[in-house]
Amino acid sequence: WLAMKGASREAALSTLGLRGTEVFEELPESPLTGVLLPSGWYMVVSNRGEYPAFMENKTLARVSAAAEVVTCFIEEHVMCSHAAQWQGGRELWSLMHTADTRGIEHLEINGTHPPFFAAIRDRLRDKQQEAGGKKAEVDYIFDIPVETAQQFTGYRHDREIPGIREKPFEVLESTEATPKRSWLRKILGV
């Protein structure tokens, strides 16, 4: 998902080349949905599809020139999570956890992380060690990027959103202005 603060719903959709359909659902089950979160962030969720072009660095740089942007990528079946913050056309920080290829304790940190990050990281690393570290049957490190993104927006994919109405997620669709994935990403399938 991608969340923007400092941009209206209309501006966010226009910037991303999307439009609302006036069809709403309780959970973000359609390929693309949008919701205005109680925290003031407008969020677009890409669900169970190919990696959306609006998550590519080129697009994030353009979008973040107009608004603060936080992104979060979650793939639970391989225990991969990624979060980043963009502002002023550049990435401020990013966190990546890739358990399937790099191990359950993997955490890649780039940039200057937000002040609350260290407490999240330390708490979840301690839980990982208490559960057996590398040999644990649970992956707490996966939650570090997810919880860090949640601190900004108030959204977490596997939790209810307090203070939100019933069927808050609007089904979105692409327009001619929707960013396209690069030809190399299409060939590589990413």
N, C-alpha and C positions, 0 to 999 in steps of 0.2 A: 504494500500500500504506500501511497504518497499523501502527505498532509501538507496543506499550505496555510500559513497564518499571515494576515495582512492583505488578503485578497478575498473579495466576495465570491459567492458561488458562481455567479455569472462570469467574473473575471478568471477564476480558476478554470472553469470549463472551457472558456474561449482560449486561454493560454495553452491548454492541453489538447485543443482540437476535439473537444467532446461536446455532447449536448444531452440534456435531460430528456426523459421520455414521459414523465408524469406517472410512471408505473413504480410502485414502491413495494419493498419486501422487508420482512422482519430481520432476516440475516442476509449478508452479502453473498448470495448464491449464484447470481447471474455473472457472466464473464466480466462486466464492468459495472460498478455501482459507486454512488457518491453519497456523502452524508455530512451535514454540518454538525460537528461535535459540540457538546455543551461547553467545552473549553475554548471555543471560538475558531478552531481549526476546521478547514474544509478538507475532507479526506476522500480520495478515490481509491477503491479496492479493485485490483485485478485478481480474479479468482480462477484457479485451475486452467490457466491457458498458457500460451507462450509468454516469455518474459516481455513485458510491454515496452515499447520504444520510449515512453515517457520516463522510464527508469534509467535510460542511458545517460552518461555523463554530459554529453552535448546538450540534451534537452534539459537536464537538471540545472546546468549552468544558466541557460536562458531563462528558465522558470524562476530560479532563485534570485535573479536580478530584480524581480518585481515583488517578491514575497519570501518570507522565511519558509524553508522546506525541510521536512523530516521524512525519511523513507524507512520502510521496514520490509524485509523479504523473509518469508518463513517457508521452509520445506521440511515438514515434520518426519516424513518417512525416511529421510536420510540425515535428519537432525542437523540441518543447516539453517543458520539465521544470520541476517545482516541488517544493520541500521546505520543511517548517516544523517547528518545535518548539513544543509547547504544554505548559504546566505551571501548576497552580494555577488552572485555569479561564480562562487567557488565552494568547494567542499570544506567544511570546518573540521569534521571528524568522521570516522567510520569505524565500525566494529564488525568483525566477521568470525563466525564459529562454523567450522566444517568438520563434524565428527566422523563422517563416513570415510574421508580420505586423510584427515590429519590427526584423528584421535579425539577422544572424548574431552580432553582438557585443552584443546586448541582454542585460542582467542587471539585474533590479529587486531591490533589497535593502531589506527593512523590518525594524525592530527592532534589537536588540543581538545581532549574530551571535556564534557560538561562537568561542573563541580560535583554533582551528585553521583557521577559514574563510579568513583572509587568505592563508595559505600555499597553500591549494588554488586560490583565485581567481587569485593572482599567477602560479602555475605554469601553469595552464591558459590564462590570457590571453597569457602569453609564448609558449606553444605555438601559439596561434591566430595571433599575429603572425608567428612563424617560418613558418607554413604559408601566409601570404598575407593575413592579417587578414580584412577584409570580402570579399575576392575568393577566399578559400580554398575548396577543395572539401571540406573537413572542418570540423566544428563542435565545437570543444573546449569552448566556453562551455556547451553543453548539459550537460556532465559536472559543472559546478560544483555545482548543487543535488544531483545524484545522489551525488557523492562526499561531500558534506557530510553527507547523511543516512546514508550508509554508515559514516562515522566513528563514529556513535552505535551503530548496530545490528550492524554487520559484514555487512549484506546489500546486495547489488547485483544487480539483475535479470538481468544478463547474465554473471554469474560463478558458479562453483561455491562452495558454502558449506563451508569446511573444518570437519571434525569433526562432520558431520551424517550421520545414518543414511540408508540407502536408502529411498526413498519417504517423505520426511518431511512432505509437505504433506497435511494432512487436508482433505477436501472438507467445506465448511460449507454450511449452509442457513439461511434466514431463519426467524424465529419471528414471532409476533404483535407482539412487542416491538421488532422491527427498526425503526430510524428510517426514516421515509418522506421522500422528497424533497418539498420545498415545491411547491405548485401552480404557482408562478411558474417554478421550474426545469423542471417537467414541460412547461409550455407552451413555454418557450424551448428545450427539448431539451438542457439542460446539467445 
